[in-house]
Amino acid sequence: MSSLVLQLLPAIEAVPAAAWNALVGDDHPFLRHEFLHALEASGAVSPATGWVPRHLTLWQGEALVGVMPHYHKHHSFGEYVFDWGWAEAWERAGGDYYPKGLSAIPFTPAPGPRLALAPHLDPLAARRVLAQAWEESALSSWHLLFAEPREVEAWQAACPSLLARQGVQFQWRDRGYGDFEGFLATLTAKRRKAIRRERRLVADQGLTLHRLEGEAIDAAAMAHFFRCYEITHLERGRHGYLGLDFFERLRRTLPESLLLIQARCDGAPVAAALCLQGARTLYGRYWGSEVLADCLHFEACYYQGIEHCLERGLTTFDPGTQGEHKLARGFAPRRLTSLHHIADPRLRDAVARFCAEERAHVEAYCRAAEAALPFREGS
């Protein structure tokens, strides 16, 4: 069998979609060729925005046998694992932190696979070939973000010098609840009553919720969603990272992975949450509203997603970053690990100390969060 050859490609379209997706599968929509292509074709990911595609591909002869999204970054926006402090410290010391290497899904803090390999490959050998992309380059560093635990472990085995940084998100998991009432039955009486009250408040304001999937999401529904999405960002004084062209491309090329939750008043949409879904997981990602309505965000972004998972047999709901407010609604803390290659030993030592100190705080935070979950004892 021929040896592995590493190629860095300057655009996702340099790889045929069928060849990329044959390795990736359909469990994780963000790793699909269609999602990554929509980012690049819409201009959200490009050299002009500080994201320079350098996708890692492995070849045996003419056969594509490994793929991994990879970018040279000239800033740290859109990553959600923040290393601004590292960059500032290194710049003050006279170093150049940018460009750096990044293997992640742009603007998407959703845990999932980052590397897809043909099943016949030796994964340890494949990772060591891929590591040449940053170990033999002029990049200051390489960062692997939001990878699954087993992939993190595989990278640590292949490259023991990688530094591990701990983080936390909140996720809901189906524990055999059956339906939404079954889920509520596992909560304390106080939280059960509070959630029912929140849902009732939404209905009392004349709002109804509707879930649209796939081809049912037409251009008008997507345009309304985008208007709401932009409102959310403009309230913070900026535009969103993603434009309407990106979302339209998803609607046309990846409809089976989309779930649009609309809130309507008198039959007209007034708020929307756009989710993506894989074979086992629902990912709540984008939200916006044209109206101020009590508890609508909780209903559209959390409770509708939980109901959808229970109806469709999805076992996990990842609602996005941030939020102790998710704890009260049954979303438990999940520990995450990012990996970091730092080329200069001086910066590496400083980052290693930082990660060790931060890890203790993350562990304490997770313990406190777990203690605050609203489930009945024994449930």
C-alpha positions as CSV (number, residue, x, y, z in Angstrom):
1,M,0.0,0.0,0.0
2,S,1.3,3.4,-0.9
3,S,2.5,5.8,1.8
4,L,0.5,8.7,3.1
5,V,0.9,12.1,1.5
6,L,-0.2,15.3,3.2
7,Q,-1.7,18.1,1.1
8,L,-2.9,21.5,2.4
9,L,-5.7,22.7,0.2
10,P,-6.6,26.5,-0.1
11,A,-10.3,25.9,-0.4
12,I,-12.9,23.3,0.5
13,E,-14.0,23.2,-3.1
14,A,-10.6,21.8,-4.1
15,V,-12.0,18.5,-2.6
16,P,-15.0,16.9,-4.4
17,A,-17.9,16.9,-2.0
18,A,-18.6,13.2,-2.5
19,A,-15.1,12.2,-1.6
20,W,-15.1,14.5,1.5
21,N,-18.5,13.4,2.7
22,A,-17.7,9.7,2.1
23,L,-15.2,10.0,4.9
24,V,-17.2,12.3,7.1
25,G,-20.7,10.6,7.1
26,D,-23.8,12.4,8.2
27,D,-23.6,12.2,12.0
28,H,-22.1,15.7,12.4
29,P,-23.5,18.3,10.0
30,F,-20.8,20.9,10.7
31,L,-18.1,18.6,9.2
32,R,-20.0,18.1,6.0
33,H,-18.6,19.6,2.8
34,E,-21.8,21.6,2.3
35,F,-21.5,23.4,5.6
36,L,-17.8,24.3,5.2
37,H,-18.4,25.3,1.6
38,A,-21.2,27.6,2.6
39,L,-18.9,29.4,5.0
40,E,-16.3,29.9,2.3
41,A,-18.6,30.6,-0.7
42,S,-20.5,33.2,1.3
43,G,-17.3,35.0,2.3
44,A,-17.7,34.5,6.0
45,V,-14.5,32.4,5.9
46,S,-11.8,33.9,3.7
47,P,-8.4,35.7,3.8
48,A,-10.4,39.0,3.9
49,T,-12.0,38.0,7.2
50,G,-8.8,36.6,8.7
51,W,-9.6,32.9,8.1
52,V,-7.3,31.4,5.5
53,P,-8.3,27.9,4.5
54,R,-5.5,25.4,4.6
55,H,-7.5,22.2,4.9
56,L,-5.5,19.1,5.8
57,T,-5.9,16.1,3.4
58,L,-4.3,12.7,3.3
59,W,-3.8,10.8,0.1
60,Q,-2.8,7.4,-0.9
61,G,-2.1,7.7,-4.6
62,E,-5.3,9.2,-6.1
63,A,-7.4,8.2,-3.1
64,L,-8.5,10.7,-0.5
65,V,-8.2,8.9,2.9
66,G,-8.2,11.6,5.5
67,V,-9.7,15.1,5.9
68,M,-9.5,17.8,8.6
69,P,-10.7,21.4,8.4
70,H,-7.8,23.7,9.1
71,Y,-7.2,27.4,8.9
72,H,-4.4,29.9,9.3
73,K,-5.8,32.6,11.5
74,H,-4.8,36.3,11.8
75,H,-6.9,36.9,14.9
76,S,-8.9,34.9,17.5
77,F,-12.5,35.9,16.7
78,G,-15.2,33.3,16.1
79,E,-13.4,30.5,18.1
80,Y,-15.0,30.5,21.6
81,V,-11.9,29.1,23.2
82,F,-10.3,32.4,24.1
83,D,-6.5,32.8,23.7
84,W,-6.4,36.6,23.5
85,G,-4.3,36.7,26.7
86,W,-1.7,34.4,25.2
87,A,-1.5,36.4,22.1
88,E,-1.1,39.7,24.0
89,A,1.5,38.4,26.3
90,W,3.6,37.0,23.4
91,E,3.3,40.2,21.4
92,R,4.5,42.2,24.5
93,A,7.5,39.9,24.7
94,G,8.4,40.6,21.1
95,G,6.9,37.5,19.5
96,D,4.4,37.1,16.6
97,Y,1.4,35.1,17.7
98,Y,-0.4,35.4,14.4
99,P,-0.7,33.6,12.0
100,K,-1.6,30.5,14.0
101,G,-3.0,27.2,12.9
102,L,-6.6,26.2,13.9
103,S,-8.5,23.0,13.4
104,A,-12.1,23.8,14.3
105,I,-15.5,24.6,12.7
106,P,-15.6,28.4,12.2
107,F,-18.1,30.3,14.4
108,T,-19.4,26.9,15.7
109,P,-18.6,25.9,19.3
110,A,-20.2,22.5,19.0
111,P,-18.3,19.4,20.1
112,G,-17.8,16.8,17.4
113,P,-15.3,15.0,15.2
114,R,-12.6,17.1,13.6
115,L,-10.6,14.4,11.7
116,A,-12.2,11.8,9.4
117,L,-10.0,8.9,8.3
118,A,-10.6,5.9,6.0
119,P,-11.2,2.8,8.2
120,H,-8.1,1.0,6.9
121,L,-5.7,3.7,8.1
122,D,-3.5,3.4,11.2
123,P,-4.9,6.5,13.1
124,L,-1.7,7.0,15.1
125,A,0.4,7.1,11.9
126,A,-2.1,9.3,10.2
127,R,-2.0,11.9,13.0
128,R,1.8,12.0,13.0
129,V,1.8,12.8,9.3
130,L,-0.8,15.5,9.8
131,A,1.3,17.0,12.6
132,Q,3.9,18.0,10.0
133,A,1.5,20.8,9.0
134,W,2.3,22.8,12.2
135,E,5.5,21.2,13.5
136,E,7.4,22.0,10.3
137,S,5.8,25.4,9.6
138,A,6.4,29.0,10.7
139,L,3.2,29.1,12.6
140,S,3.4,30.1,16.3
141,S,0.9,27.5,17.4
142,W,-1.8,25.0,16.4
143,H,-5.1,24.7,18.2
144,L,-7.7,21.8,18.1
145,L,-11.1,23.1,19.4
146,F,-14.3,21.3,20.4
147,A,-13.1,17.8,19.4
148,E,-14.7,14.7,20.9
149,P,-13.1,13.1,23.9
150,R,-11.9,10.0,22.1
151,E,-10.3,12.2,19.4
152,V,-8.6,14.3,22.0
153,E,-7.2,11.1,23.6
154,A,-6.0,9.9,20.1
155,W,-4.2,13.2,19.5
156,Q,-2.5,13.1,22.9
157,A,-1.3,9.6,22.2
158,A,0.1,10.7,18.8
159,C,1.6,14.0,20.0
160,P,2.2,13.9,23.8
161,S,3.6,17.4,23.8
162,L,0.2,18.9,23.1
163,L,-1.1,21.1,26.0
164,A,-4.6,20.4,27.2
165,R,-7.0,23.1,28.2
166,Q,-10.3,22.4,30.0
167,G,-13.6,24.1,29.4
168,V,-17.3,23.4,30.0
169,Q,-20.6,23.6,28.1
170,F,-24.1,22.6,29.0
171,Q,-26.0,19.8,27.3
172,W,-29.3,18.0,27.7
173,R,-29.4,14.2,27.4
174,D,-32.3,11.9,27.1
175,R,-32.4,9.5,30.0
176,G,-35.3,7.5,28.8
177,Y,-37.9,10.2,29.5
178,G,-40.3,9.2,26.8
179,D,-41.9,12.6,26.4
180,F,-41.7,16.1,27.8
181,E,-43.9,15.3,30.7
182,G,-41.6,12.3,31.5
183,F,-38.7,14.7,31.5
184,L,-40.5,17.1,33.8
185,A,-41.3,14.3,36.2
186,T,-37.6,13.9,37.0
187,L,-37.3,17.5,38.1
188,T,-38.0,19.0,41.6
189,A,-41.5,20.2,42.1
190,K,-40.3,23.8,42.1
191,R,-38.5,23.6,38.8
192,R,-41.4,21.6,37.2
193,K,-43.9,24.3,38.1
194,A,-41.5,27.0,36.9
195,I,-41.1,25.5,33.5
196,R,-44.8,24.9,33.1
197,R,-45.4,28.6,34.1
198,E,-42.8,29.8,31.5
199,R,-44.4,27.8,28.7
200,R,-47.9,29.0,29.8
201,L,-46.7,32.7,29.7
202,V,-45.6,32.3,26.1
203,A,-49.0,31.0,25.1
204,D,-50.8,33.7,27.1
205,Q,-49.0,36.3,25.0
206,G,-50.7,35.0,21.9
207,L,-47.6,33.2,20.6
208,T,-47.6,29.8,19.0
209,L,-44.5,27.7,18.2
210,H,-44.0,25.8,14.9
211,R,-41.1,23.5,13.9
212,L,-40.2,23.4,10.2
213,E,-37.7,20.9,8.7
214,G,-36.0,20.4,5.4
215,E,-37.9,21.5,2.4
216,A,-40.6,23.1,4.6
217,I,-38.1,25.9,5.2
218,D,-38.7,28.2,2.2
219,A,-36.8,31.3,1.2
220,A,-39.2,33.6,3.0
221,A,-38.9,31.7,6.3
222,M,-35.1,31.8,6.0
223,A,-35.2,35.5,5.2
224,H,-37.3,36.2,8.2
225,F,-35.0,34.1,10.4
226,F,-32.0,36.1,9.2
227,R,-33.8,39.4,10.0
228,C,-34.3,38.2,13.6
229,Y,-30.7,36.9,13.8
230,E,-29.4,40.3,12.7
231,I,-31.6,42.1,15.3
232,T,-29.9,40.0,18.1
233,H,-26.5,41.1,17.0
234,L,-27.3,44.7,16.3
235,E,-28.6,45.0,19.8
236,R,-25.0,44.4,20.8
237,G,-23.7,47.0,18.4
238,R,-22.4,44.7,15.6
239,H,-23.4,42.5,12.7
240,G,-23.3,38.7,13.0
241,Y,-20.4,36.7,11.5
242,L,-22.8,35.0,9.0
243,G,-24.7,36.6,6.2
244,L,-28.0,35.6,4.5
245,D,-26.1,34.0,1.7
246,F,-24.6,31.5,4.1
247,F,-28.0,30.5,5.5
248,E,-29.5,30.3,2.0
249,R,-26.7,28.0,0.9
250,L,-27.5,25.7,3.8
251,R,-31.2,25.8,3.0
252,R,-30.4,24.7,-0.6
253,T,-27.6,22.2,0.0
254,L,-28.1,20.8,3.5
255,P,-31.9,21.0,4.1
256,E,-32.1,17.6,5.8
257,S,-29.9,18.9,8.6
258,L,-32.0,22.0,9.3
259,L,-34.7,22.6,11.9
260,L,-36.3,26.1,12.1
261,I,-38.4,26.9,15.1
262,Q,-40.7,29.8,14.5
263,A,-42.7,31.8,17.0
264,R,-45.9,33.3,15.4
265,C,-48.4,35.9,16.5
266,D,-51.7,36.1,14.6
267,G,-50.2,33.7,12.1
268,A,-47.1,35.9,11.2
269,P,-43.6,34.9,12.3
270,V,-42.1,37.2,14.9
271,A,-39.1,35.2,16.2
272,A,-37.0,32.2,15.1
273,A,-34.3,29.8,16.2
274,L,-32.3,27.8,13.6
275,C,-30.9,24.5,14.7
276,L,-28.9,21.8,12.9
277,Q,-29.3,18.1,13.6
278,G,-27.2,15.0,13.1
279,A,-28.0,11.4,13.5
280,R,-28.1,11.6,17.3
281,T,-27.7,15.3,18.3
282,L,-29.6,18.5,17.9
283,Y,-27.5,21.6,17.8
284,G,-29.2,24.9,18.8
285,R,-27.1,27.6,17.1
286,Y,-28.8,30.8,16.0
287,W,-31.7,32.9,17.4
288,G,-33.4,36.2,17.1
289,S,-36.7,38.0,17.8
290,E,-38.6,41.0,16.5
291,V,-40.7,41.2,19.7
292,L,-40.1,41.4,23.4
293,A,-42.0,38.5,25.0
294,D,-41.6,36.9,28.4
295,C,-39.9,33.5,28.3
296,L,-40.0,33.2,24.5
297,H,-36.3,32.6,24.3
298,F,-36.5,29.7,26.8
299,E,-39.4,28.2,24.8
300,A,-38.0,28.5,21.3
301,C,-34.3,27.7,22.2
302,Y,-34.7,25.1,24.9
303,Y,-38.1,23.5,25.4
304,Q,-39.0,23.1,21.7
305,G,-35.6,21.5,21.2
306,I,-36.1,19.0,24.0
307,E,-39.5,18.1,22.7
308,H,-38.0,17.6,19.2
309,C,-35.3,15.3,20.5
310,L,-37.8,13.2,22.4
311,E,-40.1,13.0,19.4
312,R,-37.3,12.1,16.9
313,G,-35.1,9.8,19.1
314,L,-32.2,12.2,19.3
315,T,-30.3,11.6,22.5
316,T,-28.4,14.9,23.0
317,F,-29.3,18.5,22.7
318,D,-26.4,21.0,22.5
319,P,-28.0,24.5,22.8
320,G,-24.8,26.5,22.3
321,T,-22.3,28.3,24.6
322,Q,-22.7,30.1,27.9
323,G,-25.3,30.0,30.5
324,E,-25.9,28.9,34.1
325,H,-29.5,29.6,33.2
326,K,-29.5,26.3,31.3
327,L,-28.9,24.4,34.5
328,A,-32.4,25.2,35.8
329,R,-33.8,23.7,32.6
330,G,-32.0,20.3,32.9
331,F,-28.9,21.0,30.9
332,A,-25.9,19.4,32.6
333,P,-22.3,20.6,32.5
334,R,-20.1,18.7,30.1
335,R,-16.3,19.0,30.3
336,L,-14.5,19.9,27.1
337,T,-10.8,19.7,26.2
338,S,-8.9,21.7,23.6
339,L,-5.4,20.9,22.6
340,H,-2.6,23.3,21.8
341,H,0.8,23.0,20.1
342,I,3.0,26.0,21.1
343,A,6.2,26.2,19.1
344,D,8.3,28.5,21.3
345,P,9.3,26.8,24.6
346,R,9.0,30.1,26.5
347,L,5.5,30.7,25.5
348,R,4.7,27.0,25.9
349,D,5.8,27.0,29.5
350,A,3.7,30.0,30.3
351,V,0.6,28.6,28.6
352,A,1.1,25.3,30.4
353,R,1.1,27.0,33.8
354,F,-2.0,29.0,32.8
355,C,-3.8,25.8,31.8
356,A,-2.9,24.0,35.0
357,E,-4.3,26.9,37.1
358,E,-7.4,27.3,35.0
359,R,-8.1,23.5,35.2
360,A,-8.6,23.7,39.0
361,H,-11.2,26.5,38.5
362,V,-13.0,24.7,35.8
363,E,-13.2,21.5,37.9
364,A,-14.6,23.5,40.9
365,Y,-17.1,25.2,38.6
366,C,-18.3,21.9,37.2
367,R,-18.8,20.5,40.7
368,A,-20.9,23.5,41.7
369,A,-22.9,23.3,38.5
370,E,-23.7,19.6,38.9
371,A,-24.8,20.3,42.5
372,A,-27.2,23.0,41.1
373,L,-29.0,20.7,38.7
374,P,-32.8,20.6,39.4
375,F,-33.3,16.8,39.3
376,R,-35.1,15.0,42.1
377,E,-32.9,12.9,44.3
378,G,-32.5,9.4,42.7
379,S,-34.0,10.4,39.4
